[in-house]
Amino acid sequence: MKLAFSTNAFKKYSLDFAIKEISKIGYEGVEILCDSPHAYPPDFADNKINETRKLISDLGLGISNLNAFTLYSIGDVYHPSWIESSNELRKSRISHTINCINLAKKLGAKNLSTEPGGPFNYQKPNEDRDKLLKIFVKGLLDVSKFAEKKDIKILVEPEPSLLIENSTQFLELMRLVDSDYIRLNFDIGHFYCVKEDPVAIINKLIDYTEHFHFADIASNRVHYHLKLGDGSIDFVKVVEAIEKTGYKDFVTVELYPYQDNPVEVAKTSYEYLTTIIP
């Protein structure tokens, strides 16, 4: 497998700075944040796209993924989502995803990650999850047609307290979508947070997995990304499980809470992983 680091830990710095520092450390790839202040498509002109593509190429990096999950540029971490009650807000999420597909094509990336629907209150059983799931599926299918034309895969990223938060729900979604261009961004920490064993489900989901996110989580399983080795996930076993599947593509370290010291955290994460990856 190949190691990458996400620029969303570098939101206090420019995209160019993040890419250069990630390369200096030794990572083979970079995940680009498609949101402010890095590469929000409406603000990321063609000349900047070309400069970024050249920089990445000159440094010998690959693009592990485009992170099209958050939308702080017009909303927040989850909004506008795929399942808003407002049709106009749903269209905003769809437009953003299409814009990110276009950006991926121009940058030479092959996939982007997106939220798994949007926030869902599992404490309110009367909320109509089936109806929201149908809305999400329709949006994904509409966008998948464009993704197929551009040959860019959309990776759904299950997350705690969102519409799709565990492996069973993800597989249900795949049965409803049935598209080779809707796949999985396997976030190790997210599955751990919802009391699944990531090691046990890696093989279960590998046929859908196009990319992995790595972040550690405390033993209380609260969703807060920690440096690798600072939490309770056994990454030695995680790496072994991924290796056994034959997966040879990118795993991206995603540590956005460390905005004050991203270079240090990227470096220690790299050192940690290179001691456990064969």
C-alpha positions in Angstrom: 0.0 0.0 0.0 1.0 3.6 -0.5 1.0 6.4 2.1 -0.7 9.8 1.7 -1.6 12.6 4.0 -4.7 14.9 3.8 -4.3 18.6 3.3 -7.3 19.2 5.6 -4.8 19.3 8.5 -3.2 22.3 6.9 -6.2 24.7 6.7 -4.1 27.5 8.3 -1.6 27.2 5.4 -1.8 27.3 1.6 -2.4 24.2 -0.5 1.1 24.6 -2.1 2.7 24.7 1.3 0.8 21.6 2.4 1.8 19.6 -0.7 5.4 20.5 -0.4 5.6 19.6 3.3 3.8 16.3 2.8 6.3 15.5 0.0 9.3 16.4 2.1 8.3 14.0 4.8 8.2 11.1 2.4 4.6 10.5 1.6 3.9 9.1 -1.9 0.6 10.9 -2.2 -1.6 13.7 -1.1 -5.4 14.0 -0.5 -6.6 17.5 -1.5 -9.4 19.3 0.4 -12.0 20.5 -2.0 -13.2 23.3 0.3 -11.9 26.6 1.6 -9.1 27.5 1.9 -7.6 24.9 -0.5 -9.4 23.8 -3.6 -13.1 24.8 -3.5 -13.9 24.4 -7.2 -15.6 27.8 -7.8 -12.6 29.6 -6.4 -10.0 27.3 -8.0 -9.3 28.7 -11.4 -7.8 26.7 -14.3 -4.4 28.4 -14.0 -4.3 27.3 -10.3 -5.4 23.8 -11.3 -2.5 23.6 -13.8 0.0 24.9 -11.3 -1.1 22.4 -8.7 -1.0 19.5 -11.1 2.5 20.5 -12.2 3.7 20.9 -8.5 2.3 17.4 -7.7 4.0 15.9 -10.8 7.3 17.7 -10.2 7.4 16.3 -6.6 6.7 12.8 -7.9 3.4 12.5 -5.8 0.1 10.9 -6.6 -3.3 12.2 -5.7 -4.8 9.7 -3.3 -8.3 11.3 -3.2 -10.2 14.5 -3.5 -11.9 15.2 -0.2 -15.3 16.5 -1.2 -17.0 15.8 2.1 -17.1 19.2 4.0 -18.7 22.3 2.5 -17.6 25.2 4.8 -17.4 27.4 1.8 -21.3 27.6 1.7 -22.3 25.7 4.8 -20.5 23.6 7.4 -19.0 20.2 7.8 -22.2 18.4 6.8 -24.5 21.0 5.2 -25.8 21.3 2.6 -26.2 17.5 2.6 -27.6 15.0 0.1 -30.8 14.6 2.2 -31.8 18.2 3.0 -35.5 18.9 3.2 -34.9 21.7 0.7 -34.5 20.7 -2.9 -32.3 23.7 -3.6 -29.9 22.7 -0.8 -29.7 19.2 -2.1 -29.0 20.6 -5.5 -26.1 22.5 -4.0 -24.5 19.3 -2.7 -25.0 17.7 -6.1 -23.5 20.7 -7.9 -20.5 20.6 -5.6 -20.0 16.9 -6.3 -20.2 17.5 -10.0 -17.7 20.4 -9.7 -15.3 18.1 -7.8 -15.6 15.4 -10.5 -14.6 18.0 -13.0 -11.7 19.1 -10.8 -10.6 15.5 -10.3 -10.4 15.0 -14.1 -8.4 18.1 -14.6 -6.0 17.3 -11.7 -5.6 13.6 -12.8 -7.2 12.2 -9.7 -9.3 9.0 -10.0 -11.7 9.4 -7.1 -13.3 11.7 -4.5 -15.0 11.1 -1.2 -18.3 12.4 -0.1 -20.6 12.3 3.0 -22.9 9.3 3.4 -26.1 11.2 3.1 -26.1 13.6 5.9 -26.9 13.9 9.6 -29.5 11.5 10.9 -30.9 11.3 14.5 -30.9 7.6 15.4 -32.5 8.6 18.8 -35.7 9.5 16.9 -37.1 6.2 15.4 -40.0 8.0 13.9 -37.8 9.8 11.5 -38.4 8.3 8.0 -35.0 6.8 7.2 -36.3 4.9 4.2 -37.5 8.1 2.6 -34.2 9.8 3.2 -32.3 6.8 1.9 -34.3 7.0 -1.4 -33.5 10.7 -1.7 -29.8 9.9 -1.2 -29.8 7.1 -3.7 -31.5 9.2 -6.3 -28.9 11.9 -5.9 -26.0 9.4 -6.1 -27.5 7.8 -9.2 -27.9 11.2 -10.9 -24.3 12.1 -10.2 -22.9 8.7 -11.0 -23.9 9.1 -14.7 -21.7 12.2 -14.9 -18.9 10.4 -12.9 -19.0 7.5 -15.4 -18.6 9.9 -18.3 -15.5 11.4 -16.6 -14.3 8.0 -15.3 -14.1 9.3 -11.7 -15.4 7.2 -8.8 -17.5 8.7 -6.0 -16.5 7.2 -2.6 -19.2 7.2 0.1 -17.6 7.6 3.5 -19.8 6.1 6.3 -19.6 8.2 9.5 -21.2 8.0 13.0 -24.6 9.7 13.3 -25.0 10.1 9.5 -27.4 8.3 7.3 -25.0 5.5 6.5 -22.8 4.8 9.5 -21.9 1.1 9.5 -21.0 -1.7 7.1 -24.5 -3.2 7.0 -26.0 0.1 6.0 -23.3 0.6 3.4 -23.9 -2.8 1.8 -27.7 -2.0 1.7 -26.8 1.2 -0.1 -24.7 -0.7 -2.6 -27.6 -3.0 -3.4 -29.8 0.0 -4.1 -27.3 2.0 -6.1 -25.6 -0.8 -8.1 -23.1 1.4 -9.9 -19.4 0.7 -10.4 -18.8 4.4 -9.9 -20.2 4.6 -6.4 -17.7 2.9 -4.1 -16.3 3.1 -0.5 -13.9 5.3 1.3 -13.1 3.0 4.2 -12.4 5.2 7.2 -10.9 2.9 9.9 -11.8 5.3 12.7 -15.4 5.8 11.7 -16.2 2.1 11.7 -14.5 1.7 15.1 -16.6 4.5 16.5 -19.9 2.7 15.7 -18.6 -0.4 17.5 -17.5 -2.4 14.5 -14.1 -4.1 14.3 -12.3 -2.6 11.3 -10.1 -5.6 11.0 -13.1 -7.9 10.8 -14.9 -6.0 8.1 -11.9 -5.1 5.8 -12.3 -8.3 3.8 -16.1 -8.0 3.9 -16.0 -4.6 2.2 -12.8 -4.9 0.1 -14.6 -5.4 -3.2 -16.1 -1.9 -2.8 -13.1 -0.2 -1.2 -11.1 2.3 -3.4 -9.3 4.2 -0.6 -8.7 4.1 3.1 -8.6 6.8 5.7 -6.4 6.3 8.8 -6.9 8.0 12.2 -6.9 6.7 15.7 -9.8 6.8 18.1 -9.9 6.7 21.9 -11.2 3.6 23.8 -14.5 5.4 24.5 -15.1 5.3 20.7 -16.0 9.0 20.6 -15.6 10.4 17.1 -12.4 12.5 17.4 -9.4 11.8 15.2 -6.2 11.1 17.2 -2.6 10.6 16.0 -1.9 7.0 15.1 -0.8 5.2 18.2 -2.5 7.6 20.6 -5.8 5.7 20.6 -7.0 2.2 20.9 -7.1 0.9 17.3 -4.6 -1.9 16.6 -3.1 -0.6 13.4 -0.7 -3.5 13.2 -3.7 -5.8 12.7 -5.4 -3.3 10.4 -2.3 -3.2 8.1 -2.0 -7.0 8.2 -5.7 -7.3 7.2 -5.4 -4.8 4.3 -2.2 -6.5 3.1 -3.9 -9.9 3.0 -6.6 -8.6 0.6 -3.9 -7.6 -1.9 -4.8 -3.9 -1.8 -1.9 -1.9 -3.3 -3.3 1.6 -3.5 -3.4 4.6 -1.2 -4.1 4.9 2.5 -4.5 8.5 3.6 -3.8 9.7 7.1 -6.5 12.2 8.0 -5.8 14.3 11.1 -7.7 17.6 10.6 -7.9 18.4 14.4 -4.2 19.1 14.4 -4.4 22.5 12.7 -1.7 24.1 14.9 1.0 21.5 14.2 0.2 19.6 10.9 3.8 19.2 9.8 4.8 17.6 13.1 1.8 15.3 13.1 2.3 14.3 9.5 5.9 13.4 10.2 5.2 11.3 13.3 2.4 9.5 11.5 4.7 8.7 8.6 7.3 7.4 11.0 4.7 5.3 12.9 3.3 3.7 9.7 6.7 3.0 8.1 7.5 0.9 11.2 4.5 -1.4 10.7 4.0 -1.6 7.0 6.1 -4.3 5.4 
